[in-house]
C-alpha cells in the first residue's frame, strides 16, 4: 500500500511541476496529452505493483494477423 501511495505522490508532484508552466505558455493541447499520458502511466504502474495481469498488445496483433499469415504461407507452399 505504501508503494502505491508513493507512486501517486510522485505523479502528483510531476503534474504540479510541469502543468503550470505549460498552462502559462498557453499549451492547452500539450497539457491535455501530458495529463492523459501521466494518468495512464500512473494507472499502469499501480496495476503492475498490484500484480494484476495486464494483457500484452502484441498478443492482440498476433490474434488478428495470424489467419492472414496462415493464408499467405498456405498460398506460397
C-alpha positions in Angstrom: 0.0 0.0 0.0 2.9 2.3 0.7 4.4 1.9 -2.7 1.0 2.8 -4.4 0.9 5.9 -2.2 4.4 6.8 -3.3 3.6 6.3 -7.0 0.6 8.7 -6.5 2.7 11.3 -4.7 5.3 11.2 -7.4 2.7 11.5 -10.2 1.1 14.5 -8.4 4.5 16.2 -7.9 5.3 15.7 -11.6 2.0 17.2 -12.6 2.4 20.1 -10.2 5.9 20.8 -11.6 5.0 20.6 -15.3 1.4 21.7 -15.8 1.6 25.3 -14.5 4.4 26.1 -17.0 2.5 24.5 -19.8 -0.6 26.5 -19.0 1.3 29.7 -18.6 2.6 29.2 -22.2 -0.9 28.6 -23.4 0.0 25.0 -24.4 -3.5 23.6 -23.9 -3.3 20.6 -26.2 0.1 19.6 -24.9 -1.1 19.9 -21.3 -4.1 17.6 -22.1 -1.8 15.0 -23.8 0.6 15.2 -20.9 -2.2 14.7 -18.3 -3.7 11.8 -20.1 -0.3 10.1 -20.5 0.6 10.8 -16.9 -2.7 9.3 -15.6 -2.3 6.3 -18.0 1.2 5.6 -16.8 0.3 6.0 -13.2 -2.6 3.5 -13.5 -0.4 1.0 -15.3 2.3 1.4 -12.6 -0.3 0.8 -9.9 -1.7 -2.3 -11.7 1.8 -3.7 -12.1 2.7 -3.2 -8.5 -0.6 -4.8 -7.5 0.4 -7.8 -9.7 -2.7 -7.6 -11.8 -2.3 -9.2 -15.2 -2.1 -6.6 -18.0 -2.6 -8.1 -21.5 0.2 -7.6 -24.0 -0.9 -5.6 -27.1 1.3 -7.9 -29.3 -1.0 -10.8 -28.4 -3.9 -8.9 -29.9 -2.0 -8.1 -33.1 -0.9 -11.7 -33.4 -4.5 -12.9 -32.9 -5.7 -10.5 -35.7 -3.0 -11.2 -38.3 -2.4 -15.0 -37.7 -5.2 -16.1 -40.1 -3.8 -13.7 -42.8 -0.3 -15.1 -42.2 -1.5 -18.7 -42.4 -3.4 -17.9 -45.7 -0.4 -16.3 -47.3 2.0 -19.1 -46.2 -0.5 -21.6 -47.5 -0.5 -20.0 -50.9 3.2 -19.8 -51.1 3.8 -23.5 -50.3 
